[in-house]
Amino acid sequence: MGVLLVAWFVVGYLVIADPTVNHPRHADAVVVLGPPDNNGRVDTALSLIRQHVATNLVISVMSERQRQAKSLCTAPQEGFNVTCFQPHPATTRGEAEQVRDLARRHRWTSVVVVTSTYHVSRARMIFQRCLDGRLFVVAARRDISVFTWVYQYLYQTGAYIKAVLQSGC
């Protein structure tokens, strides 16, 4: 039992707390997963846009309370296009399906996905199943409380197992 617990902590640390992230130079779109205002996700995406990684910003907006994202969605932006959507279902898989449809419609061959550190590995796995082109995943890194880390460690463990057991996009 002790070995399983240690293995869970080690694997969880590598997958949830210290995942592999990318450093893209160019892509067709930068996609912010919801909730976009969490952990500096929108700020990270805007930084990539300012670095000319892409000219298309796509934001998954899951509620009206996300002020920063909503202001980008409602006001025209200079120098880049903004597309906002509400995923159905409101899950990472729902987001991946809608981004897949946008990529096909706009003929995008590469996408950068921005999410919180603890969500990177699971988002990568789900998006790889849905997208045909190149995928880069970037972690928005903001201070996260110990309580949030503990909650996310447990939540992401269960969500990751669920994602592994699901097939297809």
Residue pairs with C-beta under 8 A, 6 or more apart in sequence:
8 157
12 153
12 156
12 157
15 121
15 122
15 156
15 160
16 117
16 118
16 121
16 152
16 153
16 156
16 157
17 117
17 118
17 149
17 153
19 117
19 120
19 121
19 124
19 137
19 139
20 120
20 121
21 120
21 137
21 138
21 139
22 112
22 136
22 137
22 138
23 136
23 138
24 48
24 53
24 110
24 112
24 136
24 138
25 53
26 52
26 53
26 54
26 110
27 53
27 54
27 108
27 110
27 111
27 112
27 134
27 136
28 54
28 56
28 103
28 106
28 108
28 109
28 110
28 111
28 133
29 54
29 56
29 57
29 58
29 102
29 103
29 106
29 108
29 110
29 111
29 112
30 45
30 48
30 49
30 53
30 54
30 56
30 57
30 58
30 111
30 112
30 114
31 45
31 58
31 59
31 60
31 95
31 99
31 111
31 112
31 113
31 114
32 41
32 42
32 45
32 57
32 58
32 59
32 60
32 69
32 114
32 115
33 41
33 60
33 92
33 95
33 113
33 114
33 115
33 119
33 123
34 59
34 60
34 61
34 62
34 66
34 87
34 90
34 95
35 41
35 62
35 63
35 66
36 42
36 45
36 59
36 60
36 61
36 66
36 68
36 69
37 66
37 67
37 68
37 69
38 116
38 140
39 116
39 117
39 140
39 141
39 142
39 144
40 140
40 141
40 142
41 114
41 115
41 116
41 140
42 59
42 68
42 69
42 72
43 140
44 114
44 138
44 139
44 140
44 141
45 57
45 59
45 112
45 114
45 140
46 57
48 54
48 112
48 114
48 138
49 55
49 57
49 79
49 80
53 112
54 80
54 112
55 79
55 80
55 81
56 80
56 81
56 83
56 106
56 108
57 72
57 77
57 80
57 81
57 82
57 83
58 82
58 83
58 84
58 85
58 99
58 102
59 69
59 72
59 73
59 82
59 83
59 84
59 85
60 84
60 85
60 86
60 87
60 95
60 98
61 69
61 70
61 73
61 84
61 85
61 86
62 86
62 87
62 90
64 70
69 84
72 82
72 84
73 82
73 84
83 102
85 98
85 102
87 94
87 95
87 97
87 98
88 94
88 98
92 119
92 122
92 123
92 126
92 159
92 163
93 126
93 130
93 163
93 166
93 169
96 123
96 126
96 127
96 129
96 130
96 131
96 169
97 130
97 169
99 111
99 113
99 127
99 130
99 131
100 130
100 131
100 132
100 169
102 108
103 109
103 111
103 131
103 132
103 133
108 133
109 132
109 133
109 134
110 133
110 134
110 135
110 136
111 127
111 131
111 133
111 134
111 135
111 136
112 136
112 137
112 138
113 123
113 124
113 127
113 135
113 136
113 137
113 138
114 137
114 138
114 139
114 140
115 123
115 137
115 138
115 139
115 140
116 139
116 140
116 144
116 152
117 139
117 140
117 141
117 144
118 144
118 149
118 152
118 153
118 156
119 152
119 156
120 137
120 139
121 160
122 156
122 159
122 160
122 163
123 137
124 135
124 137
125 160
125 163
125 164
126 163
126 169
127 135
127 137
128 135
129 168
129 169
130 169
144 152
